[in-house]
Amino acid sequence: MNTDEQLMEKIISLCKNRGFIFQAGELYGGLSGIYDYGPLGSLLKNNIKNLWIKKFVEERRDTYLLDSAIIMGEKALTASGHVGGFSDPLVDDVKTEKEYRADHLLEDAGINPEGMSIDEMSQALKDNNILSPEGNKLGDVREFNLMLKTQLGSSSDSSSTAYLRPETAQGIFVNYKNIMDSMHPKLPFGVAQIGKAYRNEITPRNFIFRLRELEQMEIEYFIHPDDWKNQFDYWREEMNEWSEMIGIDMNKLYEVEIGEEDRAHYSERTIDFEFDYSFGQKELFGLAYRGDYDLKKHAEYAKAKLQYTDPHRGETFVPHVIEPSMGLDRTILAILTSAYTEDEVDGNTRSYLALKPNVAPYKIAVSPLVKNKEHIVEKANEVFGILKAEFGNVAWDDNGNVGKRYRRQDEIGTPFCVVVDYDTLDEDHADFATVSIRHRDTAEQERISIDELKNYFKEKLSL
Ligand code: GAP
């Protein structure tokens, strides 16, 4: 059994060694809270994004996909409340000048900081004699705005100040009128977006859990205000279904109702979906009822009409919003944590990723048993071509001996290995040439005829 810390170390090192996730800027010492996705991590991420779009856009009639700009102007983010209020409580170690999240220091000391003002946090740190992790005195707590600011063009006046968006959601709200005018949707309808968001986190930590550059998958679902309770329950089910579908361990997923004092002031109900990461139970997704707060604010600041007129009843109102919000990086960490498994095969410990085939970077790996027998390699190439044309993400693996290949494919979560061997070429059975299929989770093997391979995998991969 691994301790939680060991598990995290193993996941991080697997991600680096097998090309899933690298520290960004590593060559130059690394950028804290920013990661690059390598070849396999990119495939995993892409599979999740494609499944999300399939489930929440393609298979529905009422949701539109959007890809809005990452850079947003100051006025839009002032309207949304981010310029004035998107901040975390910051406190300095007076000796080293290192900065910490005051709420995290209180939590670490067993004090619940939820609902505390900045002054109350300062007082609580003092009253409880809480020191910095280095053992030094702390200064006063202050607000630190998390948005990354930039400048558009050469002018230094404030009209060209812009920000990297802190959430994809605002790109949806500022496009409400465009969507209405171009697509003419009827309520209820959703706008779904996958994209990067940026938060200058004070203490990024826990690998890809708390990032400064993150990716979100968000839906703003516009509804009639009377309908919010039904819609909230519906989306709660959808989020559970989604989690199960992509292989999140449902025994490690908890719905946590957020109390009034901790909810954003405009939200009448919020549920956090928390996951049991190796470093504790923390937020994975959020589901919030945002009311009409965002559209009203943008309407006020942009002096625009952001409304809806019911074609049957003639009633005009500002739609309300249910927001299922899912962090993609946290999804990946939850999937990896759920999938990481160790067992014993032939007396040796092996580690593998029990990924669901729908998210696995490669669905199948194809190998010639040996590299130096022309006919075997040729046949293996033929099988590889057939499977790749049908299933796309298929790996060719002829490195090392077959045992090593199995170990490598196990570690990256490939559900099936197909091996072309001497029996495949057995001339007595040329019409029913078979290959060996080895299953990742059981390490068991079976023989299947090449003619049956496509159907066999269509069924196994549920395609
Ligand atoms: N539009 C609502 C919104 O952005 P949030 O709870 O701040 O709400 C939504 O973020 C989701 O984005 C979270 O549930 C989490 O999955 C992800 N997320 C937020 N901050 C993150 C960070 N610093 N690093 C990685 N993921 C983050």
Residues whose N, C-alpha, C, O or C-beta is under 5 A from the ligand:
A	BS01	GAP	E167 A169 R199 I208 F209 R210 L211 L214 Q216 E283 L284 F285 G286 S325 M326 G327 D329 R330
